[in-house]
Amino acid sequence: MGQTASALRPRSSKSTTEISLSLAEPASENLDDSAADSDDAAVGNDYSLDLPDECLACIFQSLSAGDRKRASLVCRRWLGVERQSCHRLSLNAQSELAGVIPCLSVRFDAVTKLALKCDRRSVSIGDDALALISLKCRNLTRLKLRACRELTDDGMSIFANNCRNLQKFSCGSCRSGTQTRR
């Protein structure tokens, strides 16, 4: 539609070859200097340094979770920007999570929404891990718990006392409210 036969005709290889040959010729007499300049431009200049952190954070927000993780590995600045712009975190709430909570709280210190979910065949986090989360993640405004069967009313009480900014709490398939451990 709208295309003529001449527009669909393939280009000749002669013109492509001529362009390739003209690009292959050096632009200056001193090939070593021009190669060094192009290497400096490709390696030495970090144009992201001209962008404020807020702009980088906006760019990171448009990336998928996997791309954000990969981008945060580029340099320390990008790691810091990604860390400060990550407000939601969803974790597998198995009992092994308790050992890495301090590292996670340092890596994701701006998290305001936390979702913890455990599958039915695994042992979930306990009261001690929930208490540690409440101490390390002071900015939490929302918490969602799913199938965390090892939590008790005592752990929930400690969490509520430590997280004064909590605005929304959701708990499903947990046993809290029905049993207490001493």
C-alpha positions in Angstrom: 0.0 0.0 0.0 1.4 3.3 -1.1 4.7 1.8 -2.2 5.8 1.8 -5.8 7.8 -0.9 -7.5 10.9 1.4 -7.6 10.8 1.8 -3.9 10.8 -2.0 -3.4 13.8 -2.5 -5.7 16.9 -3.7 -3.9 19.9 -1.4 -3.8 22.9 -2.3 -5.8 25.9 -3.7 -4.0 28.1 -1.2 -5.7 26.8 1.8 -3.7 27.1 -0.2 -0.5 30.7 -1.1 -1.3 31.5 2.5 -2.1 30.1 3.7 1.2 32.1 1.0 3.0 35.3 1.9 1.3 34.9 5.6 2.0 34.3 4.8 5.7 37.3 2.5 5.8 39.7 5.3 4.7 41.3 7.2 7.6 40.0 10.7 8.1 43.4 12.0 9.0 47.0 11.2 8.2 47.8 10.1 11.8 45.8 6.9 12.4 47.2 6.4 15.9 45.9 9.7 17.2 42.4 9.3 15.8 42.2 5.7 17.2 43.2 7.0 20.6 40.6 9.7 20.5 37.8 7.3 19.6 39.0 5.0 22.4 38.8 7.8 24.9 35.4 8.7 23.7 34.1 5.2 24.1 35.8 4.3 27.3 36.8 7.4 29.2 33.6 9.5 29.2 30.6 8.6 31.4 27.8 10.8 30.1 25.5 9.5 32.8 27.5 11.7 35.3 25.8 14.7 33.7 22.4 13.4 34.8 21.1 14.0 38.2 20.2 11.0 40.4 16.5 11.8 40.1 16.7 11.4 36.3 18.5 8.1 36.6 15.8 7.0 39.1 13.1 7.9 36.5 14.9 5.9 33.9 15.3 2.9 36.3 11.6 3.0 37.0 10.8 2.3 33.3 13.0 -0.8 33.3 11.9 -4.3 34.1 13.0 -5.8 37.5 15.7 -7.9 35.8 17.1 -5.0 33.9 17.1 -2.9 37.1 19.1 -5.6 38.8 21.6 -5.7 35.9 21.8 -1.9 35.7 22.6 -1.7 39.4 25.7 -3.7 38.8 27.2 -1.2 36.4 28.8 1.1 39.1 28.3 2.1 42.7 26.4 5.3 41.8 23.8 3.3 39.8 23.5 0.8 42.6 22.8 3.7 45.0 20.3 5.3 42.7 18.5 1.9 42.2 18.6 1.2 45.9 17.0 4.6 46.7 14.3 4.3 44.0 13.2 0.7 44.9 10.1 1.1 47.1 8.5 -2.3 46.7 10.0 -5.7 47.5 8.6 -9.2 47.3 10.4 -12.0 49.0 10.1 -15.7 49.5 9.4 -16.0 53.2 11.2 -19.2 53.9 13.0 -19.6 57.2 16.4 -19.0 55.6 15.4 -15.4 54.9 16.1 -14.5 58.5 19.9 -14.8 57.9 19.9 -12.3 55.1 17.5 -9.7 56.4 20.4 -7.4 57.6 22.0 -7.4 54.1 18.6 -6.9 52.4 17.8 -3.9 54.7 21.1 -2.2 53.7 20.6 -3.0 50.0 16.9 -1.9 49.9 16.7 0.8 52.6 14.0 2.8 50.9 11.4 0.0 50.8 8.0 1.0 51.9 6.0 -2.0 50.6 7.0 -5.5 51.5 5.4 -8.7 50.5 6.4 -12.0 52.1 5.1 -15.3 50.7 6.0 -18.8 51.6 4.9 -21.9 49.7 3.0 -24.7 51.5 5.9 -27.2 51.5 8.4 -24.9 53.1 9.0 -23.7 56.7 8.1 -20.0 56.8 9.9 -17.2 58.7 9.2 -17.0 62.4 8.6 -14.3 65.0 12.3 -13.5 65.3 12.6 -12.8 61.6 9.5 -10.6 61.6 10.9 -8.7 64.6 14.2 -8.2 62.8 12.3 -6.9 59.7 10.5 -4.4 61.9 13.8 -3.1 63.3 15.7 -2.9 60.0 12.9 -1.7 57.7 11.7 1.4 59.5 10.1 3.0 56.4 7.5 0.2 55.9 4.0 1.5 55.3 2.5 -1.7 53.9 3.1 -5.4 54.7 1.6 -8.4 53.0 2.0 -11.8 54.5 1.0 -15.0 52.7 1.3 -18.5 54.2 3.7 -17.5 56.9 2.5 -20.3 59.2 5.2 -19.9 61.8 4.2 -16.4 62.9 2.3 -16.0 66.1 0.5 -13.2 67.8 3.6 -12.4 69.8 5.6 -11.7 66.6 2.8 -9.6 65.2 2.7 -7.6 68.4 6.4 -6.9 68.3 6.1 -5.9 64.6 3.2 -3.5 65.3 5.1 -1.8 68.2 8.3 -1.3 66.0 6.6 -0.2 62.8 4.6 2.9 63.7 4.3 4.1 60.1 2.5 1.0 58.9 -0.7 2.0 57.2 -1.8 -1.3 55.6 -1.4 -4.8 56.8 -2.6 -7.9 54.9 -2.3 -11.5 56.2 -3.6 -14.6 54.5 -3.2 -18.3 55.2 -1.2 -17.5 58.4 -1.9 -19.1 61.8 -1.5 -15.9 63.8 -4.6 -15.2 65.9 -5.2 -18.9 66.5 -2.1 -19.9 68.4 0.6 -18.4 70.6 4.0 -19.8 71.5 5.9 -19.1 74.7 
